[in-house]
Amino acid sequence: MPKISVEVPQELLADLDDHVGKEGKFVNRSEAIRASIRKTLDMLDEIDQRQGRLDDE
C-alpha cells in the first residue's frame, strides 16, 4: 500500500484523535483517515451522478 504524507492542522488532529483508540471508533489514525477519504469520495460520486458527470462504466 502506498504511503503519503500530509500536513494537518493541530485542531483537526486533536479531533481525529478523539475518535481513535480503545474508546474510539478507529484502531489508529490511518484507519480513520482512510474511512474519511472513502466516505468523502462516495459523497462526491453521488453528487457527480446527480449532476450527470459520472460515467456508468
MODELLER restraints for C-alpha pairs under 7 A, 6 or more apart:
rsr = mdl.restraints
at = mdl.atoms
rsr.add(forms.Gaussian(group=physical.xy_distance, feature=features.Distance(at['CA:18:A'], at['CA:24:A']), mean=6.64, stdev=0.5))
rsr.add(forms.Gaussian(group=physical.xy_distance, feature=features.Distance(at['CA:19:A'], at['CA:25:A']), mean=5.50, stdev=0.5))
rsr.add(forms.Gaussian(group=physical.xy_distance, feature=features.Distance(at['CA:19:A'], at['CA:26:A']), mean=6.26, stdev=0.5))
rsr.add(forms.Gaussian(group=physical.xy_distance, feature=features.Distance(at['CA:20:A'], at['CA:26:A']), mean=4.74, stdev=0.5))
rsr.add(forms.Gaussian(group=physical.xy_distance, feature=features.Distance(at['CA:20:A'], at['CA:27:A']), mean=5.79, stdev=0.5))
rsr.add(forms.Gaussian(group=physical.xy_distance, feature=features.Distance(at['CA:20:A'], at['CA:28:A']), mean=5.49, stdev=0.5))
rsr.add(forms.Gaussian(group=physical.xy_distance, feature=features.Distance(at['CA:20:A'], at['CA:29:A']), mean=6.37, stdev=0.5))
rsr.add(forms.Gaussian(group=physical.xy_distance, feature=features.Distance(at['CA:21:A'], at['CA:27:A']), mean=5.26, stdev=0.5))
rsr.add(forms.Gaussian(group=physical.xy_distance, feature=features.Distance(at['CA:21:A'], at['CA:28:A']), mean=6.25, stdev=0.5))
rsr.add(forms.Gaussian(group=physical.xy_distance, feature=features.Distance(at['CA:26:A'], at['CA:32:A']), mean=5.65, stdev=0.5))
rsr.add(forms.Gaussian(group=physical.xy_distance, feature=features.Distance(at['CA:48:A'], at['CA:54:A']), mean=5.40, stdev=0.5))
